[in-house]
Amino acid sequence: MQFAIPPAAIAAVPVANSDAYFPVHRIYCVGRNYVEHAKEMGATGREAPFFFMKPADAVLPVPAGTTGEMPYPPMTADLHHEIELVVAIGKGGSNITAADALQHVWGYAVGLDMTRRDLQGEAKKLGRPWCTGKGFDYSAPIGPIFPAQEAKLAGNARISLVVNGAPRQGSTIDKMIWNVAETIEHLSKFYTLQPGDLIFTGTPEGVGAVQKGDQLEGAVEGLGQLRVKLV
C-alpha cells in the first residue's frame, strides 16, 4: 500500500514487567460511573451508562518508576483530574454479554481522564459535543498495562489520587455503578470492540482543579502507581 503522506506512529502503552507495548485502537470513557461522583455532578439513581471518546494518540504513556510530564493544555483555566481504572480489550466483538465480557479483557491499568472543565461545562450548556473538553492532546495519561492473569485486582480494590502530597480522590472499584463486565456489555451494543481498545471506567468523587507544577500520584490497588507532573 502506498500512502500519500507518511502514516502516523501507532499510539502504544508499555506492558508491565515486559519490553512489549500494547497498541491503542480507540479510547472509550464512561461518564459518571461512581455513585458519589454521579451525585457530585448532579445525577441521581442508577442511570444507564453513557460514553465519550478520546483520540488514540491522546494517551500519555508513563513507564513504571517514572514521572510523566503533561503539558498544561491551552484554552483552559480549569483543568481537572479524574483517576480511573482502565480496561484493555484483547478480543473484539459486539453485543457481548456481561457473563462473557471478562474473556475479552487483555489487561488493566491506572489512568487519568484529564478534563478542561470550563470547556466541557460550556459545551454542556450549549448542547454541544465535549470533544474540546475531553479529547485534547495528552489528556489520557496511563501507566503500564498489567495482563489480566497477572493483575492482582480485587473486586474492592482501592482507587486513589494525591496531588502535591494531599489526598484528593479515594474510593473502591466496587462503588462503580456499572462494573467492568456490565460496562463492556453496554458499550459493545453501540460499537464493535476491537483488540487495542481502552476503556476508562469512570472516576470516584473528589475531582478538582490542578495547576502547572502540580504533582499527581494516582493508584489502583494491585496495579501500581501513576505519577504525572503538569509542566
N, C-alpha and C positions, 0 to 999 in steps of 0.2 A: 504494500500500500504506500502510495506517495502522498505526503502531506504538503499543503500549500505553505505552511509555516511549521517550525519545529513544535512538536506536541509538548504540552506542559508536563512537568515531572509528576510522578504519582505521589499523592499525599500518603504518608505511611507513619505508623506508630510503632515504637520498639516493643518487642515481646519480652516479658520479664524473664530474667535468667537465661537469655539466649542472644545470639547475634542476629536472629531473624527479625523481620519487620512485618507488620500487619497492614496490607494495603487498604486504604479507605475508599469506599464507593460512594456512600451517602451518609449524611448525619441527620438523624431524626431526633427531635426533642419532645418530651412530654410536658405539657403545661399543668401547673397546679396539682401535683400528684402526691403531696403530703398533706395530711389533714390540717395541721396548724398553719402551713404556708397558704393553703387554699383560703382559710379564714383571713389570713393576713392580707390577701389580695382581693378579698370581698366575696368569695364564693361560699356557698353553703351546701351541705349534703354531698352525696356521692354522685357527682355529675359524671357523665360519660367522658372518657379521656379525649383530649384534643392534642393536635400535633403541629409543630412547625419545623422548619428545616434550616440548616446551615450548609454552606458550601463545603465540600470535602476538604478543600485547602484552607478552611478556617482553623483546622487543628494546629495547635502549638505543641508538638511532642516534647515531653520533658523526660529524658532518661533517668533511670534510678540513681539516686545520690546526687543529683544536680539541681540547680535552681533555674527554671526557665525565665527568660526575660520577655515580658509582654509590653509592647509599646502602648502607652495610653492613647486610645483612639481619638481621632479628630471629631469635631462636630458634636461633642457632648460635654456637659458639665456635671453629669450624674451617672457615672459608671458603677454598676452594681455587680457583686459577686453572687454566684449560685453554685454551691458544691453539689455534686451529683455522682451517683453510681452509674457507670457506663457499661452497656452490654454490647459485645462484639458478635456479630452474626457470622457464622461459618457455613451454614447450609441455608439456601434460599427457599422461597416458597410463598404462596398466597393462601388465604383462608386457613391459616394454621390454627389448630385448636390449642387451648391452654394446656390440655393434657400432653400434647406433643411438643409444645413450644421450646422446652429446655433442650431438646435434641438439636435445635437449630443454633444454640448458643455456643460460640467458639471460646469466649472468654469474657473477663471482666476487668474494669479499670476504674481509677478515680479521675473525675473530670470536673472542669469548671465551665458553666454556661455564663460567660460574661455578657452583660446586658447594658446597652445605652438606654437607661430607664427613661430619661426625658424624651428621647425619640420614640421609644415604644409607647409611652403614655400619650404623646401627641397623635401617633398613628391610631391608637385605640379610640381617642375622642373623635377622630375624623373618619373612622371606619375603614382605615387603610391597612395594607399588609404591614407586618412587623419587621420586614427584611432589614431595614437600616438599623433597627434597634437590636437585632439578634444575630444577623448573618455577616458581620463585618470581619475584616482581617484579624487573625489571631484570637478570635472570640471563643475558641474551644480548646483551652489548654488541657492536656491529658497526660497522665502518667503511663508507665508500661502496662501492657495488657497481659494479664495472667490467664493462661489456658484454663478452661473450666475445671479440668481434672486436677489442676494444681492449686487453684484458688481456694483459700481457706475462708470461704464466705459463708458465715452462719446466717440463718434466716432473720436474726435480730441483730445483725452486725451494726456497730456504732458508725455513724457518719458525722463528720465534724469539720469546722473551718475556724482557723485562728488568724487574725490579722494583727501584725506587729505584736504578737505575743498575747493578745487579748481574745478570748473566745467570742465568736460571732454566731456561728450556727452549730447546732447539735441535736441529733435525734438518732433513731434506729431505722433500718430499712424496712422493718415490718410495719412502720407507720405510713408506708405508701398506700394511697387509696386503691391503686391498681398495681398488683405485684408484677414482677418481670414476665411471668407466663401470660397473665391477662393482658399486659401491655402489648406483647407480641401478637396475641390473638387479635386484638382490636386493630393494631397498625397494619397487619397483613390482610385485612379486609379492604384497605384503601390502596395499598401498594404491594407489588410483588417484591418481597425482600430478597436481597442479593448477598452472596458472600462478600464481606468487606463493609457491610453497613454497620454503623454505630448508632446505638440508641441511648441518648441521655435521658435518664428515667425520672427526672424531676428533683426538686430541691426542698429541703425542710425549711422551717421558719427561721427568721433572723437575717434575711437578705439585707444588704445595706451598701452604702457608697464606699468607694476606695479612691485613693489619690495616687498620683505619681510618687514613687519612692516607697509605697507600702509593700510589705512582705506578707504574702498569703501562704498559709500552710493548711492544705486540706488532707483528709484521710477517710478511708473506709476500712474498718477493721478487717484484717486478713488480706488487704490489697496494698498495704504500704501507704506512703505519703506522696503528695504532690505539692511541690514548692514553686511559687511563682513570684517574681518581683515586677512591679509596674515601673517602667522606665520611660 
